């Protein structure tokens, strides 16, 4: 890993920021600016070329030393109680760091000039070996036939063959086959390439393997060899012309296997003539962006992981061929197959291992105790193939990828938490045009597009949570150990690591005795154990902590020792306790998550000028004079605030203090509702979760209005326990950017009995894509395609009294899915009629019903 200097740059940016109130930087001492300039220059050089692995250890040690000097200085002054400190760092250690950076810059520039030819030769050699391994992967076990190894690809082959030879499209089509390393893309392409129907259909077929460090001349020679049957040793420009001439006018199939770069496609695409005769180009790639770049209009074929049944079928054939598996091995054999998590490469390796071992239950159970370790220990092929994806990552994505190694197997993490952790670590580069979270979200998408992260849950069409395949997680852990990126879980191999990960409370005890073992640690993450005592010992010495994530662990009380970690940027605690006065000491805090906690002095939160995300169990807003609001310009999300019953309480101070808020949760259940809450000036507010909105008399005495005045840029709106009678729900139609609307346990007439929701022709939600109705008491619902012209997904949950889904809903041209759960039989029947009618009109509208929850109209209530 070419080391990422961004955390050091982030620290220096914070110190040198002229608008920050904490430090006065001595302008007569240019050392900090010089250090910043050198670190930035070296970072830019590393980004331009990732071939500096020889310098990794030196870069890591120097940057860590610089971070330690700077943050130790800041923490020392913060703990001394000084309100404002003149930052006059000029230590021999820092001067030495600056000299080291100069030296590293010189070495990097020399390596760049030399091209580091030996390293590139070694890389080319290993790449050639990997190409051979990848090509041979489907037939890795010589004891079985070629066709027996191909499991779970029949549907893929049928779909792809249809695109190659079944469709009548004459235009040249690009067919991208996309998936993670080892999933069988090359195997699938080979089977497609060699299929007799494919052979008969095309006049010419040609195959070339590209790889990361490709040689265009060799690729052209490979393609021409397939087409002409001859070796062509011409100049590269002549080879390009020859390729175009040989393909011109003919129906051809080209397979470009293992493409990593859009640059290669730009070089070669013009030499593939269109011909308008049904020619096809198949590309295999791990990078979704590459497939999309080659032809954005062409549907990518995403190769899926094998099912448990397919995994066992493949493993069975690899080990036993046509023989039966002994009954005594079937249970443990199925477990081993399952633990490969559907990756053909992993099953192939473990199958090869088991085929050479004694067929006894004891031997197989030892393998089954840790399948991933057995795969890693028996064959470096998996590690080498998967490492290609890591090595190809740009430097800024490598620490983000490695961070997933902190999580247990099959652990699901929310995208927002992952982004907040990356920002707190200092990984994300400041972009003046975008906020840090937007930049990090793009990085997260990039890791998904590269098939390194898997989306586990979608919510309203957007990725919500993520996980990682077990084999990639093993790669993460090994790379973390090599690069000393983090220590743990399960083993702690070096002292004073940058990051400590604990999956059990016993692991914490193992390192608790030495106060020096964590004195320079920046992150401590607890995952997977529910209750524990707050750790003491070594953790208390970790004064430089940036991240303290105790998400999964509940404590009986809040430890005031946390207030000593004044360098914290991310703090997550969990427990039904009160947080005493002192939270404002955490001056650098960006994310505070304190579920189920109360605050002795909530006004302190408004002293955290760096705060970006606040997730607590309902801050009860006091009067303005008690809260002493400061403007928190960086605050983007709050969940949640409670408006007090006291009518004298004003929200003006609170709303003015969060001008850039993007996501807000408000509970208005306590307030006397004689006035409306005006959110209209919060122009960046996009996601609003509002509880207990009511209909009140208008201030001018004419008509009625809601107790909320919405901002115009709302995209997602969640309403619960609200009363929207007298037609005041029509206010929502004015939210022209509204894409998601969830209405939960709300009333349309104030009685909650015999209710109806009737929309007139001019009641239009112009941009609404997702409508979610939960625990409503409505019996009648009148609506059609004019009311929801862009609706994609309708979900109705726990609406027992609803008689039917309006038939006009089915006429919405964009509607893709109707989902019903805990609804009446008549509502289900109406939805089925809608889908049947649309099917007759050849519209692909899907219906999802939880069959266990059909009920008659007389059924009771219930919650989600």
N, C-alpha and C positions, 0 to 999 in steps of 0.2 A: 504494500500500500504506500503510494507516494503521500507522505503525511500531510494532513489538512491543517493549515495554519490559521484557519478562520476563527477558532476560539480565541487565539491570541489577538488577532486583528479586532475582534468584537470587544475585547477588554479595552484595548487602546482607543477604539472609537468612542467608548463610553467615557473614558477619562478626558479625551481631547474635545469632546462635544462642548462647544461654547455655551450651550443653553442648559447644561446640567447644573444643578444648584449645589452639588456636594463638594466639588473640588475647585480650587483656584490653581490653574496650571501656571507655573513660573515661565513666562515668555522668554526670559533670559537664558533658560536652559532648554536647548532644542533636542535634548537626548530622546525624549519620548516621541517627538515627531519623527526623528531620524529612525528610531526603532520601528515605528509604524510604517514608514516608507519602505524600509528594507524588507519587512515581513510581507507587505503587499506585493512588492516586486517579485520576491521569491515565490509567493503563492501564484501569481500570474504565470510565472515560468513553469511551475508544476502543472498548472491547468493546461498549458499549451502542449505539454508532452508528458506522458505518464511513464516514461522509460527511465525514471530516476530511482529505481528500487534500491540501488546500492547506497543511496544516501538516506534511506528511511530512518534507520536507527539514529543517525546524527541529527537529522531534522527534528525527530520526536524529542530527543533529549534536550536540544537547545530551546525549542519552543516551550516544553514543559518547564524548563528552568526559568524562562522569562515570565511565564504565567505565574509561577510560584512566587517570584520576587514581587511582581506587581500586586497580586491579590493578597499576599501576606501583608504588604504595606498598607493596603486599603483596610483590611480587616483589623489590623492593629490599631489604626486611628479611629475606626468606627467603635471598637470596644473601649477605647479610651474616653469616649463620650464627647469628643470634639464635634461641634455642629458643622463647621466648615474648615477644611484643611488645605493649606497651600501644598500642592503636589510638587515637591522638589526632589524627586528621586535622582540620585547621582551616586550610585554605588559601584564599587569595582566589579561586582558580580554582573550588574546590568551592562557595564561597558564591555565586559568579556562576552556577554551574550551577543551584543551588537557586532563585535569582531567575528564571532562564530558565524553569524548570519552572512557577513561579507564573504567569509571563506566558503560557505556553502553555495552562495550565489556564483562564485568563481568556478567551483567544481561543477555545478549544474550547467553552466554555460559551456565549459569544456566538453562535458559529456554530450551536450547538444551538438557541438561542432564536430566531434569525433563520430557521432552517430552511434557510439557504443556498439560497434559492429559485432563483437563477440557475443554480447547479450542478445542481439537480434538474431544471430546465427543459431544460438541455443534455442531461442523461442521458435524459430522456423522449424528446427528439428523436432521439437516437442509437438508442434502443431501438426507436422506430417504424421507423427505416430498417432496422435489423437484422431486424425482423419481416418486412418486405417481402422482404429478401434471402433469409431462411430459407424463406419460402413459395415463392419463385421458384427455389430452388436446383436442383430436379430438371430444370428446363428451361432451364438457364443457357446452353446452346448453341442458337441459333436455327436452326442448319443441320440439326438432326435432329428426328425426331418425338418426341412426349412419351413414348410407350411404349418407344422405343429406349433412353432414358436409364435406365430402371428395370431394373437388373441385379442379380441375386443375391437378390431378395426373394420369389421364388415360394413357397418353403417357408414364409417368414414369413406371407405373405398367406393361404396355405392354413390354417395353424394359427390365425391370428387370425379368419378368416372362420368357421371352425368354432366358435370361442368366441362369435361374434356371432350367427350364424344357424343353425349346425348342431346345437348342443346343445339339449336339451329343458328345460334349467333355467329355471324361471319367475322365480326370484328376481332382483332387480336385481343385476347383476354389474359390478364395476369391473375394467377391463382396462388395466393399466399397461404402456406401451411405454417401455422404459428403455434408455439408452445415452449415450455421450459426445457432446459437441457435434459436429455435422457428420457424424454416422454415418447420418443419413437417417430419423430418427424421424418427422419431419413429413411427409416424402415418403411413407413407409409408411402413415401415418394418412390422408393425402389419398387415396391409392389405395384404401384400404379404404372410406373415406367415399363415394367416387364409384363404387364397384363397382355394376353394375346389380342384382346379387342383394341387396346391402345396401339400395339405394334402394327396391326392391320390398318388402323385409321389414319396414321400419319406417314407421310412420305419420308420424313427425316425425324430422327430422335437423337438428342444429344444431351449429355450429362456433364456437369462440371461442379467440383467442390470448391467453394470460395474461401472460407475461413476468415479469421480476423486480419491477418497480415497476408493479403492476397498478392498474387503475381499475375497481372493482367495478361501478359504474354503467354504464360503457361495455361491460363484459363482458355484463351482463344485457341491455343494448340489442342487442348483437350476437346473442345467443341468441334473443331474441324476434323479431328481424328475420328470422332463418332459419325460425322456427316460424310466424309470422303473415304474413310478407311485408310488414309495415308498420314504419314508424319509430315507436318508442315513446319519448316524451320526458317520462315521468312521474317523480315522486320515486322515489328508490332503494327505499324500503320498498314502494311500490306495484308497482315492477318485480319485486320478489321474489315478491309475491303473484301477480302476473300469470303469472310463469314457472311457478309451482306449479300454478295453475289450468289453464293450457294443456296441461301435460303429464299432469295427473291423468287416469287411466283409459286413456291412450294408450300404445302401444308406441313407444318413442323411442330414438334413438341420439344421445348428446351426445359431442362431441370437445372436450376441454379441452387445448389444445396449449401446450407449454412452461411447465409449472407448476414453480415453484421453491420454493414455501412451503407448509407445512402449514397456515399461518394462513388462506390463501385457501380451502382445502378446508373448514376449520371454518366459514367465513363462509357458504358457498354450499350445502353438502351437503344441508341440511334442505329445500331448495326443489326437490329432485329426488325425486318420489314413487316409492315402491317398485313399486306397481301389480301386482306378481306376474304379469307378462305377458311376461317375456323382454326387458325393456328393458336397455340397456347404456350404460355411460359409459366412453369411452376417454380415458386421460390420457397425455400424453407428457411425459417429464421426464428430466433428467440425474441426478437424485438418487434413488437407490434407496430412501432413507428416506421420501421423499414418497409413492412408490408403495405402500410397505408400510403407511404411515400411513393412506392412503385406504381400504385394505382388506387387513388382514394375512392373511386367508384366501385371497386371490386370487393366483394365480401370476403373477409378473412376466414379461413377454416381453422378454428381453434381446436387443437388436439386436446382431448380431455384425459384426465387421469382414469385409470381402470377402476371398475367397481370391485367390491370385495369378491364377488363371484368370479369375475374375470381374472382378478389377481391370483386367486387360488387355482383357477384353471391353468393359467400360465405357469405358475410354480409347479403344479402337479406334472405338467408335460415336460418341464425342464429336468425334473428329478427322476420321474418314473417312466416317461415316454408313454407307451401304450399299456403299461402295467397298471394294476390297481394299487392305490396307496393303502398300506396296512391300516386297519381300523384304529390301532393304538396311536398312530401318528397323525390322524386326520384333524383332531382338535388343535393340537399344537401347530400343525402345518397351516391350518387356516389362520391361526393367530399370527404366525410369521408372515404370511402373505398380506394380512391386513395391516401389519406394522410397517410394510413397505409403502403404505399410503398411496397405492395405485401407480407408482412410478415404474415403468417397465425396466429401466436400467437397474434400479435397485433389486427388482425381482430376479432379473437375469443374473446379477452377481450372487445373490443369496442362493439362487437355484444351482449355480455352478459349484458353490461351496458345499451345499447339502448333498449334491450328487456324488461327491467324493468322500463323504463321511459315513460312518456306521449308521445304519437305519435303526437306531434305538431311541426310545422315548427320552432317556436321560440326556443323550447327546443333543437331541433336538430341543429339549427344554433349555439347555444352557445357551443355545443360539437364540431361542425365543425370549430369554430374559432381557436381552438388549440387542435387537435386530440391527439397529443403525450402527452400533459399535462393531458388530460382527461384519457388516458390509464394509465399513471403513477399514477394519483391520485386515480383511482378507484380500482386498483388491483396491489399489490406488486409482483404478480406472474411473470410478464414480467421482472421486475427489478431483481428479484432473479435468474431467469433462465439465463438471459443475463450476470448477474454478475459472474456466474461461469466461463465464458470465460475470464473475466478480472482477476479474482482471480487466474486462472491457468497460467497466463502469468509469465514468469521469470521477475525478478525485472528490468532488463535493458530494457525490452520492455514496461513496464507500462507507463513511462513518454512519450514515443513515441506515444502510443495509446491515451493518454489523450490530446496530442497536437491537435488532430483532433477536439476536443471540441471547439477550437477557431474559427472554420469555420462555416459559415451559413449553413442552411439546403440545401442539394443538391449541395453544393459548390464543384467544381472540382479543385484539386490542382495538379500541376506537381510533379512528383517524385523527380526531381532534386531540386526543391525549398524546399520540405519537408526534404530531406537529408541535405541540406545546413543549414536549421534552426536547426535541431537536432545537427549537429556538432557545430554550433555557441552557442547553449545552454550548450554545454559541456556534453551532454548525452553519447556520443560515446567514448568507451574506446580505447585508443591508442594501436594499434597492430603493432609491429615493422616490421612484414612481409607484412602487407597490409596497404593501406592508409585509413583514416577515412571514406571517402565516400564509399569505397568498403564494409567496415564493415556495415555501415548504410544501404546500398542497400540490404544486406543480411537480415537485420532486417525488412526492408520494405517488402521483399518477405515473410518473416516468418509471418507477420501480415496478408498478403493476404492468405497464406496457412492456417492460423487459421480461415479464413472466418470472420475477423474483418474489414478489408479494402476491398473495391471493386475496381477492375480495370475499369476505365471508358473509357479509350482510349488506343488502341494499335497502335504503329507506327513501321512499318517494323518488325513485329513479337514480339516486346518488349513492356512491359507496359510503358505507357507514363504519364498518369494522374490517380488520385485516388479520391475516395469519400467514404462516410460512410453511412450506413443505418440510417434513422432518429431515430430509437429506440436505436441503439448503440450510436448515438450522444447524446441522452438524458442521457444514462448511463454515457457517458464521462463527461457531464456537472455536473451531480450529484456527481460523484467521484471527479471531480476537486474542487467542493465546500467542500466536506468532507475533502479532503486532503490539502485544501488551495493552490491548484496547480496554479490556475489562477482566476482572477476576471473579471466578465463580460462574454459574452455580456449581455446587457439588464438589468442586476442587478449588483450592486457593494456592496458587503456585508461586506467587511473588508478592513481596511486601509493598506497601504504599501504592496500590494500584490507583488508576484514575477513576475507575468505576468498580463498585462492589455490588454483586447481585446475590440475594438470599432467597431460596425457595423453601427453607424450613428454619424454624427458630434455633434448632441445634447448630446450624451453620454459623449463625451469629455468635453463639457461645464459643465456637472454635477460634474465632479471631478476637474475642473480647478481652483476652488477658493482656495483650500488648497495646499500650497506648500509642506506640510509635507506628503500628502497622497500618494506620489510616490517616496519619497526620496531613498527608497531601492529597487525600481522596476528594474527588469533586462530586461524585454521584453515589447515592445509596438507594437501591430499589428493593423493596420487599414484595414478593409475588407468591401467592398460593397458600398462605397460612392465615387463618382467620383471626385468632386471638393471641395476644402476646403482651409481655411487659415491655415498656419502652426500653430500648437497648441503652446500656451505659458503657463504661469502659472505653473501648477503642473508638466507638462512634463519637463520643464526646470530644475526642481529640481532633476530629475532622472539621476544624474551624473554617476550612476553605470550601465547604460544600456548596455546590450550585443547585443540586437536585436531591431532594429527600422525598421519595415516592413511597408512601406506606398505604397505597390504595387498597390492597386486599386485606389489610390487617386492622382489626378493631382494638382500640385501647380503652381502658377504664377511665383514664384521665389524661389531660394534656400536660406534657412535660415542659416546664419553662426553660429547660436546657436548649430547646429549639431556638429560643430567642438569642442564643449565643452564635447561631449560624447566620451571621449578618450578611454573608455573601450569597445566600439562597436566592435563586431565581424561580424555582419550582418547589412548592410544598403541597403535599397531599396527605391529610390525616383523616381518620375515620373513627368516630365514636360518639356516644351520647354524653358529651361533657361540655363544659363551658371553657372557652379560651380566655384566659385572664388578660389584663392590660399588659401591653408590651409588644404586640404584633407589629407596631410601627417601627420597631428597631430593624426589621427586615427590609431595609430601605431599597434593596435591589430586586425585590420580589416581583415577578411577572405573572405567575399563575398561582392562585391560592384555591385549593379545593379542600373544603372542610365539611363533609357531609354529616348531617345530624348534629352539628355543633352549634352552640350559641356563643355570642361574644359579650363579655362583660362591658366592653366599651366599643360599640360598633363604629363610633366616629373616628376611631384610630385608622380604620381602613382607608379613609380619605387622605391619609398622610403618605400612602404608598404610591409615590408619583410614577413609578415604573410599571404599575399594575396593568396587565393586559386582559386577564381572565379571572373572574371571581365566581366560584361555585360554592354556595353555602346554603344552609337550611333556612332561608327566609330571614333576611336582615329586616328587622322592624325599624322603619325610618322614624327618627325622632324629629322634633322641631328643628328648623334651620339653625337656630342659635345653639342648639345642643350638638348638632352634627358637625358644625364648623366646616362646611364643604370646601374642599379645594378642587379645582378643575383637573380631572384626570384625563388628559388628552389621549393617552395611549390605551385606555380601557375600551375593550371591544365587546365583551360579553359579561352579563351578570345573570346568575340564576341562584337565588331569586330574591326579590324584595317584597316586604309586606307593608302596605299602607295602613297606618294606625287609625284607630277609631276616632281619636281626638280630631274634631272638625277644624281646630285651629292649626293642625299640622298642614304645612304647605309642601307640595312637591316641587315647587319652583327651584329651590336650591339644589335638590337632587338632580333634576332634569338638566339644569344648566351645568352641572359638574361632569356630565358624561356626553359631551357634544359629538363624539365619534363612535358612540355605541352602535354595534351591528346586530347584537342578539340580546334580548331582554326578556326576563320572566317576571311578571308582576302578579301578586296575589292581592286582590282588592276586597277580600271577604270581610274585613273588619271595619271599613270606613263607612261613615254616614254619607250616602251618595247624593248630595244635593248639587255637586259641581262635577264637571267633566275633567278628566285628566288629558291635558293637551300634549300629545306627542308629535305634533305636526312639524316641529322645528328639528326633529332628530332625522336629518336627511339621509344618514347612512344606515339607519335601522332597517334591516331586511328580514329578521326573524323575530316574531313576537309571540310569546306564550302568555295569555292573559286569562286570569281567573276571576269569576264573579262580576262580569260586566253587567250593567243594568240599563233599563230604559228610564229616563227621567224627563221632567218638563224642561223645555228649552229655556235658556236664560232670558230670552225676550218675551216669554209668556205665551208664545204661539207654538203649538205643536209639541213634539217630543224629540229627544235625541238620546244617543247612547252616552255612557259615562266615560267614553274614550274618544278622542279625536285622533285618528290614525295618520301616520306619515304616509306620503304618497309612494314611497319606494319599497313598501312591504312586499316580500316574495313568499314568505311562509307565515301563516297565521294559525295558531292553535288556541281555540276558545273552549273553556270548560266552566261548568256551573254558571252559565250566563243566561240572562233573560233578554230576549230580543223581540218582544211583542210589539204590536201596533206597526208592524212592517219595517221597524228600524233596522232589521238585518240588511235592508237594501243599501245601507251605507257601505257595505262591503263591496258592492258592485262597482263603486267608484275607485277601488284599488286596482288600477289597470295593470299593474305588474304582478298581481297575486297569482302564484303558481300552485301553492299547496294550501288547502283549507281543511282543518280538522275541527269538527264540532262535537264536543263531548258533554253529555248530560246537560244539554241546554234546552231552554223552553222558547217556543215561538208564540205562545199566547198567555203565558204566566200561570196556567193551571196545571200543566203537565198531564192533562187528561184530554182524550179525544182531540189531540192537536193535529194540525195540518200545516204543511209548508207548500204554499202555492206560489209559483213564480210566473209572472206575466211575461209577455213577449219582450218587453223592454228591460227586464231584469237579467242583465247579461254579465257574466264573469268572463271577460274577454281573453284572459291569459291562463285561466285555471286548468291545470293538468292532472292534479290529484285531489279527489274529494273523499274525505274519510268521515263517516257518520258513526258515532259511538254512543250507545246507551241513550237513544232519543225515544220519546214517548209519542212520536207522531204516528198517526194512522194513515193519513193521506199525504201523498207527495206528488205534486204536479210540476213537471218540467219536461223539456225536450232539447233537441240539438241547438236551438237558438239561444238557450240559457247558458250552455257550456260548450261553446264551439270548438274548443281545443282540448277537451277532457281526454286523458289517456287511461286513467285508472280510477274506478269507483270501488270503494270498500265500505261495506255496511256491516257493523258489528253490534250485536246485542240490542237490536231494534225489534223486539218481539211483536210490537203492535203494528208495525208497518205492514199494510195489506199487500202492496205490490211495488215493484220497481217500475217507474213510468216507462211505457213502451217507447216513447220518443227518445229515451236515452240511447237506445240501440242505433238510432240514426246518426249519432255523432261520428263523423268520418274518422276521427283520430282515436276513438276508443279502442283499447287493446284488451282490457281485462275488467271483468266484474267479479268481485270477491264478496261472498256472503258467509257470515258465521254467527251462530245463535240468532237466527231469524225465523220467521214463521214459515210454514209450509207453503202458504199462498205466495209469499214474497219469493221463495225459491222457485216455485212453479213459474212465476212471471219472468224471472231472470232466465230460466231455461227456454221459455218461449222466445224471448228476445234473441238469445244466441242462435236458436234454431232458425229464426227468420233471417238473421244475418248470414248464416251458413248457406241458406238457399240463394242468397244474393251474392255468394262467393266472397263474403267478408270474413276475415280471420279474427273473430272476436272470441276470446277465451273466457270461460266461467270456472271459478274456483269456489267450491262449497265444502265446508266442514260438515260431513254427513251426520256426524254424531250430534249435531246441535239443531237439527230440524225440530221445530216445536209448533204446536198449535197456537192460535192467536191468544188463547187464554193463559199462555205461559207467563211466568213471573219476570221480574226485572233482573238485575245483575250488573256487574261491572266488567270492565276489560281486564 
